[in-house]
Amino acid sequence: MRLAAGDLKGAIADLGESLGRDPSDAAAWILLSTIEERRNDGRAALQAWEKAMSLNPMLDKTHKRQEQLRVKAFGQPT
């Protein structure tokens, strides 16, 4: 509900509680990654995405999403 209302900090708090109960919920990690990206926190978005991928390796077989987040977190590779 908080995400739908645009309360990104509140949505992150809700996800924190959810992941505290079930840290293996890949969908919650994906959502957290999306929210962190919307907050312009590339590193947090990448960390959440990598956690989701560790739980579901088939999530991003081409690693395209991971590379997009890596660029947002650290800039273009040289």
N, C-alpha and C positions, 0 to 999 in steps of 0.2 A: 504494500500500500504506500509506503514512504517513497519508493522509487517512482511509482505512478504520479505521486504528488510533487515530484521534483526534489525531494529531500534526500540528496545523495549521501550526506553524512549519516542520516538516520537509517538509510537502506544498508549502508556498510555496517552499522551497529547491529541491525537485524541479522545480516548474514554472518557476522561474527558469532552471534549467539547460536545460529543454526549450525555453523561449522564446528562450534564447540561441542555440540551434541553428536554430530556426524561428520567428522573431518574427511570422510571418504566420499562425500557427495560432490561428484565432478560437476554437476549442473550448477551448484552453488558457487564453485570456484570460477566457472565460466562467467556467471553473472557478476561476481566480484571483479573479475578482470574487465568486463564491459563498463562497470561503474567507475572503476579507477581510471580507465581510459577517458571517460567523459569528464572526469575531474582533472584531466591533464597530468596524471601521475603515471607516466610511462613505465617506470621501474616497478611500481606496485602492480600495474596491469600485467606486465610480463611475468612477475613472480606468481601471480594467481593463475595465469594461463599455463605456466610450466607445471604448477601443482595439478591442474586439471588434466594436463597431458600425461603426467605420471600415473594418474588414476585411470585414464582411458587413452592408451597410446594410439588408437585409431582415430582420435579426434582431429588431428591435423597431419595427415600422412605426408603432405608435401611441405610441411613446416612454413607455409606461406603466412599464416596468421602470426606465428611465432616471430618470423622475420620482420613483419610489419611492426609488431610491438617492440622488438629489439631496436629498430630504427627510432621509434618514438622515445624509447628509454635512453639510448646512448648516441643517437645521431647516425648518419650514414657511415657505413664501413669505408675504410680507405683502401 
